Amino acid sequence: MVLLIILALLLDFLYRIYRYIFPLPNIDPTGKYVLISGCDSGFGHGLAIELDKQGFNVLAGIFIPDNVISLKEKLSSRATVFRLDITKQEDIDATFELVQGKTNTLHALVNNAGISTSGFIDWVTIESMRKIMDVNFFGHVAMTKKFLPLLIAKRYSRVVNICSVFGIIGVPMKSAYSASKYALESFSDCLRREMAPWNLFVSIVEPGAMRTPIIEGHDQFMNKFWNELSTDVQQRWGENFRKIQIKKLSDNFLYRHAEDPNKVIRVLQHAIINSKPKIRYRPGWQSKYFFLPLSMAPAWLADFILNRASYSNINPASVRKIHIE
């Protein structure tokens, strides 16, 4: 069995070298439609612009209505920009009618919309967790199920799901976000295997921290959660711990060295335009060289590294009280 695994890894390595030297050709974008959610900013915004330049018919979903006009001005007349809240079935249904009015086949669906907050499980409300799961998971599931008929109407269409390194390893203060991304990873694997008879490609993108709006404002979220906590929970953690921990989060090494979002946009382009997209893309050094190896490390080692990176040197108040007693 060990020899078979080693042989499989060697063959995979040789295949990767071969494909690097002899890359597969790209498809012709003429007449092909790509639907992208979450185009207000970040990856979705940049991808819509790049695909439009390449000649695709871009269908860009926008969450904030005021952003519709500003994106329209950056795209050609081929593109369609519209309001889309993926947590509302009526918005998804309206989008389906809009798309079906233009084409009976969809080349690609890019499930990009996403939100994130930071906070300890003891701090984060159930409502906040549900909201994150609704956007980051259930919204994408609903979009995928709705548009499957247009995707499998021809061979070699594709679904591209923006996941995260937090979908392969959970870190402190990101429980809701990690849970949503773990769920999307599993959904993507199941979708790929189930839709193999229709030759539907399913690609998963797992970036680390990138310089996009989603990594901003985490200290504000933590303060908001703190202010809504009951007195006993605040006493359990302590005001001093809160202040120091929020500063620790603001000084986080990975956020301070967040990478160029164009790294993600480039792999998204490859997943959409290449004749044989990859199953998983890991853009940037954080994803490839930090989080991926850490996800395969022994649990005790991953716990040690992530806890040292996440926590301040000050223990919560009730922990200090136990030590004193």
C-alpha positions in Angstrom: 0.0 0.0 0.0 2.8 2.4 0.9 4.5 1.7 -2.4 1.3 2.4 -4.3 1.0 5.8 -2.5 4.6 6.7 -3.3 4.1 5.6 -6.9 0.9 7.7 -7.2 2.7 10.8 -5.7 5.6 10.3 -8.1 3.3 10.0 -11.1 1.4 13.1 -10.0 4.7 15.0 -9.6 5.9 14.0 -13.1 2.5 14.9 -14.6 2.7 18.4 -13.0 6.1 18.9 -14.5 4.8 17.8 -17.9 1.9 20.2 -17.7 4.1 23.0 -16.7 6.3 22.5 -19.8 3.3 21.7 -22.0 0.3 23.6 -20.7 -3.2 22.8 -21.9 -4.7 25.2 -24.4 -7.3 27.9 -23.4 -10.8 28.0 -24.7 -12.3 30.6 -27.0 -14.3 33.0 -24.8 -16.5 34.3 -27.7 -20.2 33.8 -26.9 -19.5 32.3 -23.4 -21.3 33.5 -20.3 -19.8 33.6 -16.9 -21.9 34.4 -13.8 -20.1 35.8 -10.8 -21.6 36.7 -7.3 -20.1 39.3 -5.0 -18.7 41.7 -7.5 -18.9 44.8 -5.3 -15.2 44.6 -4.5 -12.3 42.2 -4.1 -11.9 39.1 -6.2 -15.3 39.3 -7.9 -14.8 42.9 -8.9 -11.4 42.3 -10.4 -12.4 39.0 -12.1 -15.4 40.7 -13.8 -13.1 43.3 -15.3 -10.5 40.9 -16.5 -12.9 38.4 -18.0 -14.7 41.3 -19.8 -11.4 42.3 -21.3 -10.8 38.7 -22.5 -14.1 38.7 -24.4 -16.5 36.8 -22.1 -20.1 37.8 -21.5 -19.9 38.7 -17.8 -22.9 38.5 -15.6 -21.9 40.3 -12.4 -24.0 40.1 -9.3 -23.8 43.1 -6.9 -25.0 43.2 -3.3 -25.0 47.0 -2.7 -27.2 48.7 -5.3 -25.0 51.9 -5.4 -22.1 49.7 -6.7 -24.0 48.7 -9.9 -23.4 51.9 -11.8 -19.7 52.1 -10.9 -19.0 48.6 -12.1 -21.0 49.1 -15.3 -18.8 52.0 -16.2 -15.7 49.7 -16.1 -17.2 47.0 -18.3 -18.1 46.7 -22.0 -21.6 46.6 -23.4 -21.4 42.8 -23.4 -21.6 42.7 -19.6 -24.7 42.7 -17.4 -24.5 44.1 -13.9 -27.4 43.5 -11.5 -28.5 43.4 -7.8 -28.0 40.0 -6.2 -28.4 38.8 -2.6 -27.6 35.1 -2.7 -29.4 34.6 0.6 -32.7 35.5 -1.0 -34.3 32.9 -3.2 -36.4 35.6 -5.0 -33.1 37.3 -6.0 -31.7 34.0 -7.3 -34.9 33.3 -9.2 -34.8 36.7 -10.8 -31.2 36.2 -11.8 -32.0 32.9 -13.4 -34.7 34.5 -15.5 -32.3 37.3 -16.5 -29.6 34.8 -17.5 -32.0 32.5 -19.3 -33.2 35.4 -21.3 -29.7 35.8 -22.7 -28.5 32.2 -23.0 -29.5 28.6 -22.5 -26.0 27.5 -21.6 -23.7 28.9 -18.8 -20.0 28.4 -19.2 -19.1 29.1 -15.6 -20.6 29.9 -12.2 -18.2 31.6 -9.8 -19.5 31.4 -6.2 -17.5 34.3 -4.8 -19.7 36.3 -2.4 -18.5 36.0 1.2 -18.4 37.7 4.6 -16.3 37.2 7.7 -16.1 38.3 11.3 -13.7 37.6 14.1 -14.6 36.6 17.7 -14.3 33.8 20.2 -17.1 31.2 20.1 -18.0 32.4 23.6 -18.5 35.9 22.2 -20.1 35.4 18.7 -23.9 35.3 18.6 -25.8 32.4 17.0 -27.4 35.0 14.7 -24.0 36.1 13.4 -22.9 32.5 12.8 -26.1 31.8 10.9 -25.6 34.9 8.7 -22.1 33.8 7.8 -23.2 30.3 7.0 -26.2 31.6 4.9 -23.9 33.8 2.8 -20.7 31.6 2.6 -22.4 28.2 2.3 -26.2 28.0 1.8 -26.2 30.9 -0.7 -23.7 29.2 -2.9 -25.5 25.9 -2.6 -28.8 27.6 -3.7 -27.0 29.3 -6.6 -25.4 26.1 -7.8 -28.6 24.1 -7.6 -30.5 26.8 -9.5 -28.0 27.1 -12.3 -27.1 23.4 -12.8 -29.5 23.0 -15.7 -27.7 25.8 -17.6 -24.3 24.5 -16.7 -24.8 20.9 -17.7 -26.6 21.9 -21.0 -23.1 21.5 -22.6 -20.0 19.5 -21.7 -17.0 21.1 -19.8 -18.8 23.9 -18.1 -17.5 24.7 -14.7 -18.3 25.8 -11.1 -15.6 27.7 -9.3 -16.0 28.0 -5.5 -14.0 30.6 -3.6 -13.1 28.7 -0.4 -10.2 29.6 2.0 -7.2 28.2 3.9 -9.6 28.4 6.8 -11.6 25.6 5.1 -8.7 23.2 5.6 -7.6 24.2 9.1 -9.6 26.0 11.8 -8.0 28.9 13.7 -9.0 30.7 16.9 -11.6 33.5 16.5 -12.6 32.3 13.0 -15.0 29.5 14.0 -18.0 30.7 12.0 -16.0 31.5 8.9 -14.0 28.3 9.1 -17.2 26.2 9.5 -18.7 27.8 6.4 -15.6 27.2 4.3 -15.2 23.6 5.5 -18.8 23.1 4.4 -18.2 24.6 1.0 -15.1 22.5 0.5 -17.1 19.3 1.2 -20.0 20.4 -1.0 -17.5 21.1 -3.8 -15.9 17.7 -3.6 -19.4 16.0 -3.6 -20.6 18.1 -6.5 -17.5 17.3 -8.6 -17.9 13.6 -8.1 -21.7 13.5 -8.6 -21.6 15.6 -11.8 -18.8 13.7 -13.4 -21.1 12.0 -15.9 -22.0 15.5 -17.3 -18.3 16.4 -17.5 -18.8 19.4 -15.2 -15.6 20.8 -13.8 -15.6 22.0 -10.2 -12.7 24.0 -9.0 -11.9 25.1 -5.4 -9.7 28.2 -4.7 -8.1 28.3 -1.3 -6.3 31.7 -0.7 -4.7 32.9 2.5 -5.0 36.5 3.7 -5.3 38.8 0.7 -5.5 42.6 0.5 -9.2 42.8 0.1 -12.0 44.4 2.3 -12.8 41.1 3.9 -9.7 41.2 6.1 -10.6 44.6 7.5 -12.6 45.7 10.5 -12.1 42.6 12.6 -11.3 44.7 15.7 -14.7 46.4 15.3 -16.5 43.1 15.1 -14.8 41.9 18.3 -15.7 45.2 20.1 -19.3 44.8 18.9 -19.6 41.3 20.1 -18.0 42.2 23.4 -20.4 45.1 24.1 -23.4 42.7 23.5 -22.1 40.1 26.0 -23.7 39.4 29.3 -21.8 40.5 32.4 -20.8 37.0 33.5 -19.2 36.3 30.1 -17.3 39.7 30.2 -16.1 38.8 33.7 -14.9 35.4 32.5 -12.6 36.9 29.9 -11.8 40.3 31.4 -11.5 43.8 30.0 -7.7 43.7 30.1 -7.7 40.5 28.0 -10.1 42.1 25.5 -8.0 45.1 24.9 -4.7 43.2 24.5 -6.3 40.5 22.3 -7.8 43.0 19.9 -4.4 44.7 19.6 -2.9 41.2 18.9 -5.5 40.7 16.2 -4.7 44.1 14.6 -1.0 43.2 14.6 -1.6 39.7 13.2 1.4 38.7 11.0 -0.7 37.2 8.2 -2.9 40.3 7.9 0.1 42.6 8.0 1.6 40.6 5.2 -1.6 40.0 3.2 -0.9 39.2 -0.4 -1.7 40.7 -3.7 -5.4 39.8 -4.6 -4.3 39.6 -8.3 -2.8 36.2 -7.4 -6.3 34.9 -6.8 -7.7 36.6 -9.9 -5.1 34.9 -12.0 -6.0 31.4 -10.8 -9.7 32.2 -11.2 -9.0 33.2 -14.8 -7.2 29.9 -15.3 -10.1 27.9 -13.8 -12.5 29.6 -16.3 -10.5 29.8 -19.5 -8.3 26.7 -19.4 -9.5 23.6 -21.3 -8.8 21.5 -18.2 -9.0 23.5 -15.0 -7.4 22.3 -11.8 -9.5 20.8 -8.9 -7.7 22.9 -6.3 -5.9 26.2 -6.6 -3.7 27.5 -3.7 -2.6 31.0 -4.7 0.1 32.7 -2.7 2.8 31.7 -0.2 0.4 31.6 2.8 -1.8 29.0 1.3 1.0 26.8 -0.2 3.8 27.1 2.3 2.1 27.8 5.6 -1.5 26.7 5.9 -1.3 23.6 3.7 1.7 22.0 5.5 0.1 23.0 8.8 -3.1 21.3 8.0 -1.2 18.0 7.5 0.9 18.4 10.7 0.0 16.5 13.9 -2.9 18.2 15.7 -0.8 19.0 18.8 1.8 20.8 16.7 -0.9 22.8 14.7 -2.5 23.7 18.0 0.7 25.0 19.4 1.6 27.1 16.4 -1.9 28.6 15.9 -2.4 29.3 19.6 1.0 31.0 19.9 0.2 33.1 16.8 -3.4 34.0 17.9 -3.3 34.6 21.6 -1.7 37.4 23.6 0.5 36.5 26.6 -2.3 37.5 28.9 -4.8 34.7 30.0 -8.5 35.4 30.4 -9.5 36.7 33.8 -11.1 33.5 35.1 -8.1 31.5 34.0 -5.8 33.9 36.0 -8.1 33.6 39.0 -7.8 29.8 39.0 -4.0 30.0 38.8 -4.0 32.5 41.7 -6.2 30.3 43.8 
